[in-house]
Amino acid sequence: MTEPAPEWTVVHEGDLTLTDHEAIAAMLAQAFPDWDHWYVGGRSWSGMQPERRVIATVDDVVVAHVGIRRMFVTVGGRDQLVGAVGLVGVTPRLQGRGLGGELLSRTAAVLDELAVPFGLLGTGEDRVPFYGSAGWRLLSDTAGWYSAFTADGAGLTVVDDEGWLVLPVRATLEDWPGGELHWDAQLV
Ligand SMILES: CC(C)(COP(=O)(O)OP(=O)(O)OC[C@H]1O[C@@H](n2cnc3c(N)ncnc32)[C@H](O)[C@@H]1OP(=O)(O)O)[C@@H](O)C(=O)NCCC(=O)NCCS
């Protein structure tokens, strides 16, 4: 049977209903099975709550999702505005069919509308090529500090030595300050 084309929306956080949060959480629990005890009920975020969501639905079921939030991080001791990106997921049933790529291209359009110089996210080594295929660039030799508020714990400082990626949006990669990355907060 042919899968119906998903319907895409960009939603302001404040416009989400409880039902929307529940539908997003249900999809995230499937995309991140190790964390399905975290995305329960209406908890549709992990650490920092996003300000915008890009959502794909099929028959009112969420099949792909990303969260975006503008914030300042400290890079090499300098404040840097970024569009933090996270909660990136495609429902397992539809993975590997291009939905993730479309999600990232729509994410880039939202980051441009938000007029941020860069998108920023952290990921595991195995997913770097996925983001790379959408123009995200790996920050080599960059350690990043953030405060966890996730299923892994709350208020714990976490350091990741790799897996930080930037997307040049209204700036070029050469404009990225370079140096250690401090979130002073949770990740989206
Ligand atoms: C990662 C994820 C969002 C990708 O979505 P998807 O719909 O499966 O990806 P697509 O089919 O659109 O693939 C897009 C491109 O990325 C590549 N890609 C996708 N997943 C990949 C992976 N795990 N490793 C390497 N490349 C990958 C594809 O080959 C494709 O490349 P191409 O454009 O050169 O053909 C999805 O697999 C998922 O939700 N995974 C579980 C949750 C997760 O890990 N989220 C990311 C957290 S940071």
The ligand as a Tripos MOL2 file, in Angstrom:
@<TRIPOS>MOLECULE
LIG
   48    50     1     0     0
SMALL
NO_CHARGES

@<TRIPOS>ATOM
      1 C1         18.4290    9.7960   12.2200 C.3       1 LIG1
      2 C2         17.0470    9.8270   11.5400 C.3       1 LIG1
      3 C3         16.3050   11.1110   11.9700 C.3       1 LIG1
      4 C4         17.2330    9.8200   10.0250 C.3       1 LIG1
      5 O1         15.9680    9.9010    9.3960 O.3       1 LIG1
      6 P1         15.6730    9.0250    8.0940 P.3       1 LIG1
      7 O2         14.3090    9.3730    7.6010 O.co2     1 LIG1
      8 O3         15.9240    7.6100    8.4310 O.co2     1 LIG1
      9 O4         16.8160    9.5820    7.1200 O.3       1 LIG1
     10 P2         16.7510    9.7160    5.5400 P.3       1 LIG1
     11 O5         16.1540    8.4720    4.9590 O.co2     1 LIG1
     12 O6         16.0760   10.9710    5.1650 O.co2     1 LIG1
     13 O7         18.2970    9.8340    5.1840 O.3       1 LIG1
     14 C5         18.8850   11.0720    4.8510 C.3       1 LIG1
     15 C6         20.3530   10.8600    4.5540 C.3       1 LIG1
     16 O8         21.0600   10.5350    5.7520 O.3       1 LIG1
     17 C7         21.6730    9.2400    5.6310 C.3       1 LIG1
     18 N1         21.4790    8.5750    6.9080 N.ar      1 LIG1
     19 C8         20.3220    8.4240    7.5950 C.ar      1 LIG1
     20 N2         20.5330    7.8040    8.7770 N.ar      1 LIG1
     21 C9         21.8630    7.5420    8.8170 C.ar      1 LIG1
     22 C10        22.7120    6.9320    9.7670 C.ar      1 LIG1
     23 N3         22.2400    6.4540   10.9480 N.pl3     1 LIG1
     24 N4         24.0250    6.8450    9.4690 N.ar      1 LIG1
     25 C11        24.5200    7.3210    8.3030 C.ar      1 LIG1
     26 N5         23.7730    7.9320    7.3630 N.ar      1 LIG1
     27 C12        22.4650    8.0400    7.6240 C.ar      1 LIG1
     28 C13        20.9120    8.5620    4.5170 C.3       1 LIG1
     29 O9         21.7110    7.5850    3.8810 O.3       1 LIG1
     30 C14        20.6110    9.7130    3.5920 C.3       1 LIG1
     31 O10        21.7500   10.0740    2.8330 O.3       1 LIG1
     32 P3         21.6050   10.5690    1.3080 P.3       1 LIG1
     33 O11        20.7700   11.8190    1.3700 O.co2     1 LIG1
     34 O12        23.0260   10.8000    0.8930 O.co2     1 LIG1
     35 O13        20.9070    9.4480    0.6170 O.co2     1 LIG1
     36 C15        16.1920    8.5890   11.9120 C.3       1 LIG1
     37 O14        16.8690    7.4280   11.5020 O.3       1 LIG1
     38 C16        15.8540    8.4840   13.3900 C.2       1 LIG1
     39 O15        14.8500    9.0520   13.8310 O.2       1 LIG1
     40 N6         16.7020    7.7690   14.1840 N.am      1 LIG1
     41 C17        16.4530    7.5410   15.5910 C.3       1 LIG1
     42 C18        16.5420    8.8290   16.4090 C.3       1 LIG1
     43 C19        17.8760    9.5530   16.1880 C.2       1 LIG1
     44 O16        18.9440    8.9620   16.2450 O.2       1 LIG1
     45 N7         17.7780   10.8900   15.9760 N.am      1 LIG1
     46 C20        18.9180   11.7590   15.8180 C.3       1 LIG1
     47 C21        19.3560   12.1900   17.1610 C.3       1 LIG1
     48 S1         20.6820   13.3380   17.1130 S.3       1 LIG1
@<TRIPOS>BOND
     1     1     2 1
     2     2     3 1
     3     2     4 1
     4     2    36 1
     5     4     5 1
     6     5     6 1
     7     6     7 2
     8     6     8 1
     9     6     9 1
    10     9    10 1
    11    10    11 2
    12    10    12 1
    13    10    13 1
    14    13    14 1
    15    14    15 1
    16    15    16 1
    17    15    30 1
    18    16    17 1
    19    17    18 1
    20    17    28 1
    21    18    19 ar
    22    18    27 ar
    23    19    20 ar
    24    20    21 ar
    25    21    22 ar
    26    21    27 ar
    27    22    23 1
    28    22    24 ar
    29    24    25 ar
    30    25    26 ar
    31    26    27 ar
    32    28    29 1
    33    28    30 1
    34    30    31 1
    35    31    32 1
    36    32    33 2
    37    32    34 1
    38    32    35 1
    39    36    37 1
    40    36    38 1
    41    38    39 2
    42    38    40 1
    43    40    41 1
    44    41    42 1
    45    42    43 1
    46    43    44 2
    47    43    45 1
    48    45    46 1
    49    46    47 1
    50    47    48 1
@<TRIPOS>SUBSTRUCTURE
     1 LIG1         1 GROUP 0 **** ****
